Amino acid sequence: MCGIAGRILASSGRVGDDLVELMDAQEHRGADSTGFAIYGPPRDSGYILRGMGFDKTRLDKDIEDFRAILKAHGSDFAGEPSFVTDDNAHYCARMVIDDPRDIARWIRDADTIADRFEIQSCGRSLEIIKDVGGAQGVADKHGVRDMIGTHGLGHARLATESSVLPNASHPFWARPFPDVAIVHNGQITDYFTWREKLMRKGYRFLTENDSELIAVWVSDQIASGLTPELALKKSISAIDGVFTYMIADRDGIGFAKDRFAMKPLVVVEQDGEMAAATEEQAVRRIYTGECEVINYDGPSLTHIWGVGNRSLAA
């Protein structure tokens, strides 16, 4: 089931508000959890982190230990972290940090306490916000409607095989690649085969959600020398399953659809902007007037939309 969405604005604006509308329109596709990946104004230095702790009674200890790992890598908080809690056991955190000496090594060490506190996004621009519940509830809790940026992704999840816990929901960060996020509708049938191969290359996975794997797989292909376009095309033949996924970085959003074309995607492009969703009625929340709706209903399709004159590049 699940519903996915993508949005690109011609200039920085209330992209969070648009993504909430796109996901609220698709809440019937899955209200176990909802998530958003927002690309705000990029920082020249330092990283924005979004994270989740699983026991709010241990918040102070978790953050103390996390900060110690930061300091061991030449970094520290650049300002006070902020936290969001409610009646659930987990808590959510936002923080800005100074540049670590080696980001991949720092993330590897930070993940040693991921059973208590998990980094869910890291980037100059990217912020991933996800939680249990529907679009409106998650947006109100985390202030998503007021978030400013140029583009982003959204996801409404119906849990089928992996946990309903909020850290197993979408979007997923392509650990450890800064500013790369993915949303996915479908199922990867050779998940464990690819997971083992990527783990042998040194990658770490914090959930058993197959969407987390796609994010790392595509990023690894690009890091190995493929262009983003070729990495998307290769995924169609290399990965088994039925899927439509959207992957984003600071420069834009791309998508790929499997050989069976079972998972829909519709898109409106107008005046230098784009809205995409699993269902047409969702994009018409954004484009209420006369517009052309592109139905990407064929097999083995890929496309990339850049922000401005930029092109996707992990």
Sequence and secondary structure as in RCSB ss.txt:
>XXXX:A:sequence
MCGIAGRILASSGRVGDDLVELMDAQEHRGADSTGFAIYGPPRDSGYILRGMGFDKTRLDKDIEDFRAILKAHGS
DFAGEPSFVTDDNAHYCARMVIDDPRDIARWIRDADTIADRFEIQSCGRSLEIIKDVGGAQGVADKHGVRDMIGT
HGLGHARLATESSVLPNASHPFWARPFPDVAIVHNGQITDYFTWREKLMRKGYRFLTENDSELIAVWVSDQIASG
LTPELALKKSISAIDGVFTYMIADRDGIGFAKDRFAMKPLVVVEQDGEMAAATEEQAVRRIYTGECEVINYDGPS
LTHIWGVGNRSLAA
>XXXX:A:secstr
  EEEEEEEEEEE HHHHHHHHHHTTGGG  SEEEEEEE S  SSSEEEEEEES GGGHHHHHHHHHHHHHHTT 
 BSS  EEEE SSS EEEEEEE   SSHHHHHHHHGGGTTTEEEEEEESSEEEEEEES HHHHHHHHTGGG  EE
EEEEEEE  SSS  SGGGSS EE TTSTT EEEEEEEETTHHHHHHHHHHTT   SS  HHHHHHHHHHHHHHTT
  HHHHHHHHHHHS EEEEEEEEETTEEEEEE TT  S  EEEEETTEEEEESSHHHHTTT  SS   EE  SSS
 EEEEESTT     
